[in-house]
Amino acid sequence: MAFLVLQDGTAFEGERFGAWPEDKEQKVQAGEVVFNTSMSGYQEMITDLSYTGQILVLTHPQIGNYGWHDEENEADKILLRGLVVRELSQGEGSAHGDRSLEEFCSLHNIWGLKGIDTRALTRHIRNQGTLPGVFAQTLEQGKKYWQEYADISAAAEKEPHWVYQATVKESYEIPGSGPYVAVLDCGAKRNILRALQQRGLRIRVFPAWSSAEEILASSPKGVFISNGPGDPSGLPELIETVRTLLPQLPIMGICLGHQILALAAGGKTYKLPFGHRGGNHPVQDLRTGQTTMTAQNHGYAVAEDSMAGTGFQIILRNLNDGTVEGMEHTQHPVYSVQYHPEGAPGPEENGMLFEGFFAAIGAGAAG
């Protein structure tokens, strides 16, 4: 047996799986504990670099029942700290899979805990707000950790921002016959690059620390800012880069990219109580009144009142809590959305959100 011990002292007992060390005296594993309500897509979630440094709770009661298929990974590296599930399936129905979920976790240093009452854990997070937690071999070990480290954020501040751990180490190109677009990789999901590639674009992926001068020197027709982990306000260099690019090129941002655009324009962001993570978040287009269901994974949001005078207007709103879900600039071809129009996992009906960006760079409407 093993434990997830939250910072407030609440503990959940379960059974280990994945990459736990055999030596019970070895280190614990700590991270921010978040939950996702999607009913499928555990593989895309586990390999989503927006979860860098976090412990992910999956609310669907059975996880792993269709095994693991390598071609569905959203990234090559895995930076998730831990996984919590109610029931772990061994993937008996995955005859065409490459391996089981448990085997993948063991291979990629993911600590797992099964047999947890994930409903109770999720309700606790919703009531108390997102909390740091620690995986520990014993309850005493977990409580001792929080006695010694009152807040993991203090230790995290000494490390590079999660984005700089999730981004690519050097730029690379994805061939295409259409216009050339630069992608600022903050921890990009593979399906975002795939959505750009499917339109025939030629893509150069840049590390998050790339300068505006470096990007402009490559003469792109537009810039795309990806999703990524962590607090966007902790990325002043990236914000300054985007501030320089903003008036010069068509730009589209998704998730963290949306928040970075807001900060670059002079707006503010704030941390949500427990974030938006799931595949069923209703978002309304304020221009047409149309509502669609969206896939989301973020812990921060744009402060709407801070956007006055920035040149951006709010065009999309979350119908659950009224938060900002999309913006467009009134003078420049710059667009952003907080959710994931490319899905994975989640609904795919929001692909038309790419259309404005593709039209601005001369690639035509999204297909």
BELPELIN-V110361 format. One line per field, one symbol per residue. phi: phi as a letter, one per 40 degrees, with the letter a starting at -180 (. if undefined). psi: psi as a letter, one per 30 degrees, with the letter a starting at -180 (. if undefined). burial: + if it has 16 or more other C-alpha atoms within 10 Angstrom, else -. A space follows every 10 residues. Layout:
phi = ???
psi = ???
burial = ???
This chain:
phi = .abbbcccgc bbcabcagcc ccccccdcbb accbbbccca gdcccccccc cdgbbcbbcc cbbhcbgbbd ccccacbbbc cabbbcbccc gccbdbccac dccccccbfb cbbbgccccc ccccccccgd bcabcbcbcc ccccdcccbc accccccccd dddcccccca cabbcaccdc bcbccbhccc cccccccccg ccbbcbcccc ccccccccfc cabbbccicg ccccbccccc dccccdcbac bbbbgdcccc ccccchcbba ccdagbaibb ccbbcccbgc bbcbcbaabb acccccccgc gcbcbbbccc bgccbaaacc bbcbbabccb ccggchcbcb ccccddcccc cgcgccb
psi = llkjjlfgfk kkkakklbhk lejffllljl lkkllkgkfl geeeeegjff gkgljkkkfk fkkgfgakje fgkflelkgk elkklekjkg hfghfglfll eeeeeefghj klklgkifee eeeeeeeflk kllkklelee eeeeefeejf jfeeeefflk keefffllfl llkjllfalk kkjjjghkke feeeeeefgg kkkkkklfgk leeeeeffhl flkkklllla jffgieeeee eeeefefflk kkkkceeeee eeeffgalll klegljjlgh jkkkjfeffk klklklilfl lkjefffkgf fkkkfkkkfe gglkfklkkf flikllkfaj ffbilllgfg ffffeeeeee ggfalk.
burial = -++++++--- ++++-+++++ -------+++ ++++++-+++ ++++++++++ ++++++++++ --+++++++- --+++--+++ ++++++++++ +--+--+-++ ++++++--++ ++++++++-- ++--++--++ +++++++++- +++-++---- -+-------- ++++++++-- +-------++ ++++++++++ +++-+++-++ ++++++++++ ++--++---+ ++++++++++ +++-+--+++ ++++++--++ ++++++++++ +++++++++- ---+++++++ +-+++----- -+++++++++ ++++--+--- -+++++++-- --+++++++- -+++++++++ ++++++++-+ --++-+++-+ +-+--+-
